Amino acid sequence: MHRENRKLMNSLHEAYTHEKYPSFPIISIPKYTHSDMKANGLTKCIIDFLKFKNHHAERINNISRWVNGRYIKSSMQKGTADVSATIQGKSVKIEIKIGKDRQSEEQKKYQQQIIKAGGYYFIATSFDEFIIWYNINFNN
């Protein structure tokens, strides 16, 4: 994460925390510490950024599981994005890809469905790249 984006996250985090807990001294609010070097960290950074900017964002887990010795498939659509958000009333899906990770065929089909329906779909490989995309699409 570039220095200016780290500063941005720190100031957004501070403002968000102060608004949520107004009696908490600003000087005591800890610095924002998440990193975008791994997929979980990048996902957390993006969701936090959107939350700090008063948008809605949530992580989507599309994982099958074992229950009582039986394998139960997820009821989620195959290929669903990692983050589902609403930004300025628009549906936004964000897929997180770090390093050599690439989109599956199901993810490519899902991407086309979202775009065809008029939503936004973005593949994030770094927080800095996400900020550029966000500013182009949502900072008027």
Secondary structure, 3 states (H helix, E strand, C coil): CCHHHHHHHHHHHHHHHHHHCCCCCHHHCCCCCCCCCCHHHHHHHHHHHHHHCCCEEEECCCCCEEECCEEECCCCCCCCCCEEEEECCEEEEEEECCCCCCCCHHHHHHHHHHHHCCCEEEEECCHHHHHHHHHHHHCC
